[in-house]
């Protein structure tokens, strides 16, 4: 399973663990380091608290790597791209269409997912109970 870990400061990381229990142990350790004012693992810097963990069956960065999208998805994306446009720059449109299947999105809030792929579920926030 893949876990999108969303930190209090809005940063994210994706980790792979065999089980939810393994993920929860790692997340709890990171969160406790942050609460104690500790370091963020071997890379250093202050550790950041964890606010959300989303679970995926495949890596969320793999979204769109198959190269194809449904006609409905492309039509909806093009319609959004052309809203309020009177003259179309075809090269800009081509680049925007190419980006439709990019796996990342700009989140609405700092603690939202950074990925287009829908998560399977959210890991229980039991790491913050300790």
C-alpha positions as CSV (number, residue, x, y, z in Angstrom):
1,X,0.0,0.0,0.0
2,X,1.0,3.6,-0.6
3,X,0.5,6.3,2.0
4,X,0.3,10.0,1.2
5,X,1.5,11.7,4.4
6,X,0.3,15.3,4.8
7,X,2.2,17.4,7.3
8,X,1.0,20.3,9.4
9,X,3.2,22.7,7.4
10,X,1.5,21.6,4.1
11,X,4.3,19.4,2.8
12,X,3.6,15.9,1.7
13,X,5.5,12.6,1.1
14,X,4.5,9.2,-0.2
15,X,5.7,6.1,1.5
16,X,5.2,2.4,0.8
17,X,4.5,0.0,3.7
18,X,3.3,-3.6,3.7
19,X,0.6,-3.0,6.3
20,X,-1.4,-0.2,8.0
21,X,0.3,-1.2,11.2
22,X,3.8,-0.6,9.7
23,X,2.6,2.8,8.3
24,X,1.1,3.7,11.7
25,X,4.3,2.9,13.5
26,X,6.3,5.1,11.2
27,X,3.8,7.9,11.3
28,X,3.5,7.8,15.0
29,X,7.3,7.9,15.4
30,X,7.5,11.0,13.1
31,X,4.6,12.7,14.8
32,X,6.1,12.1,18.3
33,X,9.5,13.5,17.1
34,X,7.7,16.6,16.0
35,X,5.8,17.0,19.2
36,X,9.1,16.7,21.2
37,X,10.9,19.2,18.9
38,X,13.1,16.6,17.3
39,X,14.7,16.3,14.0
40,X,13.1,15.2,10.7
41,X,15.0,11.9,10.3
42,X,18.4,11.7,8.6
43,X,17.8,14.7,6.4
44,X,17.7,17.0,9.4
45,X,15.6,20.1,10.0
46,X,12.7,20.2,12.5
47,X,10.2,17.4,12.3
48,X,6.7,18.4,11.3
49,X,3.5,17.0,12.8
50,X,1.3,14.8,10.7
51,X,-2.3,15.9,10.1
52,X,-3.6,13.3,7.6
53,X,-2.6,10.0,5.9
54,X,-4.3,8.9,2.8
55,X,-4.1,5.3,1.6
56,X,-3.7,4.2,-2.1
57,X,-3.4,0.7,-3.6
58,X,-1.0,2.1,-6.3
59,X,1.4,5.0,-6.2
60,X,-0.7,8.2,-6.7
61,X,2.0,9.6,-8.9
62,X,1.2,6.8,-11.4
63,X,-2.1,8.5,-12.3
64,X,-2.4,9.0,-16.1
65,X,0.8,7.1,-16.9
66,X,-1.1,4.8,-19.2
67,X,-1.5,7.9,-21.5
68,X,-5.2,7.6,-22.2
69,X,-8.2,9.4,-20.8
70,X,-11.9,9.0,-21.5
71,X,-13.5,11.2,-24.0
72,X,-15.7,12.7,-21.3
73,X,-12.7,13.6,-19.2
74,X,-10.9,15.3,-22.1
75,X,-14.1,17.1,-23.2
76,X,-14.7,18.4,-19.7
77,X,-11.0,19.5,-19.4
78,X,-11.1,21.3,-22.7
79,X,-14.4,23.0,-21.9
80,X,-12.8,24.3,-18.7
81,X,-9.7,25.5,-20.5
82,X,-11.8,27.4,-23.1
83,X,-14.1,29.2,-20.6
84,X,-14.1,32.9,-21.3
85,X,-11.6,32.6,-24.2
86,X,-12.4,34.3,-27.5
87,X,-9.1,33.5,-29.4
88,X,-7.4,30.2,-28.8
89,X,-3.6,29.9,-28.8
90,X,-3.4,26.4,-30.2
91,X,0.1,25.7,-28.7
92,X,-1.0,26.7,-25.2
93,X,-4.2,24.6,-25.7
94,X,-2.1,21.6,-26.7
95,X,0.2,22.0,-23.7
96,X,-2.9,22.3,-21.4
97,X,-4.5,19.2,-22.9
98,X,-1.2,17.3,-22.4
99,X,-1.3,18.4,-18.8
100,X,-4.8,17.0,-18.2
101,X,-3.4,13.6,-17.1
102,X,-0.6,15.0,-14.9
103,X,-0.9,13.2,-11.6
104,X,-0.5,16.3,-9.3
105,X,-3.0,19.0,-8.5
106,X,-2.9,22.3,-6.6
107,X,-4.8,21.6,-3.4
108,X,-7.6,23.9,-2.2
109,X,-6.2,23.8,1.3
110,X,-2.7,22.9,2.7
111,X,-4.0,19.7,4.1
112,X,-5.7,18.3,1.0
113,X,-4.2,15.7,-1.2
114,X,-1.7,16.7,-3.9
115,X,-2.8,14.0,-6.3
116,X,-5.6,13.5,-8.8
117,X,-5.9,9.8,-8.0
118,X,-8.7,9.1,-5.5
119,X,-7.4,7.6,-2.3
120,X,-8.9,4.3,-1.1
121,X,-9.4,5.7,2.4
122,X,-7.9,7.7,5.2
123,X,-5.7,6.1,7.9
124,X,-7.1,6.7,11.4
125,X,-5.4,9.5,13.2
126,X,-4.5,7.3,16.1
127,X,-0.9,8.5,16.0
128,X,-2.0,11.7,17.7
129,X,-3.6,9.9,20.7
130,X,-0.3,9.1,22.4
